[in-house]
Amino acid sequence: MSRFAKIPATVVTGFLGAGKTTLVRHLLSQAQGRRIALIVNEFGDIGVDGDLLAACGIEGCREDDIIELANGCLCCTVADEFLPTMERLLSRRLPPEHIIIETSGLALPKPLVKAFDWPDIRSKVTVDGVVVVVDGPALATGRFESTAEQRARPDHDNPLEEVFADQLACADMVLLNKADLLDAGPLTALTAALKNRLRPGVKLVATRQGAVDARVLLGLESRAEDDLAARPTLHDTAQDHNHDDFESFAVPVAAVDDPQALAARLGQIIDRHDILRLKGFLAVAGKDMRHVVQAVGGRVSGYYDRPWKPGETRTGQLVVIGLKGLDREAIRLGIANAGTR
C-alpha cells in the first residue's frame, strides 16, 4: 500500500444475532498477513463478541489489534469514543492496512459513516463498504415487519423495523445469513423481497454461518462517505436515534452440569419473555473449557471455545437484550433455576 493511499475501513452491521462476529472471524482467518485492526462495539456493559474474537486462535489476530467499545452504540458515541479510537490506530508506528468495524446490533450505520468525513479521518481513511448481515430465519418469521393492523394504529412504533430499514438503506452489500436454515421456497422469496428494498447496485449474497470469501467483502471501494445523500435514513443524526426502546442486563450463572439441558430451558425463557438476544459464557462442572452460549429468538446453540486461563475465575455470565420493559427479576430467577434443575 502506498503511504499516500487511504486506509480502507469496512463497517459490518446487522441486527442482534445476525452473525456479524462469525463473519468477522472468517474475514480475519483470510487476512494472509495483512495488518487488520478490529473495532467491536456492543450494546450493554458486558462485552462478549470482543472476548470471542480475542480467543479465536487465528494466526495474526493479536489482542492489541482488537479494540472493544462496550456500553454504548457507535452511532451515538462517535465524538466520545470512535474518533479518539481511530486517531490512536492511525498514530501507530505501523498503522493497520485495513480496519473492520463491527457495530452493535442496534447501531445505525449512517451516523458512523458520517464520522469519516471529519478532516482528521477523511484524509487518511475511506469507507470501503458497509456490509449488512441479515438473519434469514428471523426475517422469514416477520421479526422486522409490522402487520397492516399494527401500522393502522395511531401510536404505532416498531423500533426493530426502523433499525433494520436504516441498516439496509446504508448497505453496499447484504449477506442473507443462515440460508442453510431455510427451505428453497422461503429462501427464494426472501431474496426477492430483500432485493426490492436495496439501492441499485447493492449486492445480495446468501451465506451459511457468515462464510464468504474476504475478496468479496474487502475491496468494494464504495467510498461511502462521499455517497451519504444516496443512503436515506429515518434518523439523520445520532440525536434522532436513542436506545430507550431497548435494554440490556447481565445475569451471573453458577457452574452447570449439562449445558444442553440448560440450552433447552433457556429457549423456553426466551420465548416466554420475548428476549431478542442472549449470549455469554458458562462454566461446566468437570470441564476445563469455557462454554459459549449464543441465542437468537428461540434458537440456542453452544460450544467450547477455549481452556480457562490459569487463575481465571470459572464463572458464567449471560447477557440479555430485549425491548424495554423486560421482567428482569423473572428472567434472572428463570435462568438461575434453569441451571440448577
Protein Blocks (a to p, Z undefined) as FASTA:
>chain_A
ZZkbccdddddeddehilmmmmmmmmmmmnnopacddddddedjbdfklmmmmmnopghi
afklpccdehiafklmmmmmmmmmmmmmmmpmbdcfbdcddddfkbcfklmmmmmmpmkl
mmmpccfbacddddfklmmnommpccfklmmpmklccfklmmmmmmmmmpcbdcdehklm
pcfklmmmmmmmmmmmpcehiacdddeehiacfklmnonknommlmmmmmccfblbfklp
ccklbccddddddddfblmlmmmmmmmmmmmnopabdcdddddehiabdcddddehjbcc
dddfbdcdehiacdddddddddehiafklmmmmmmmmmmZZ
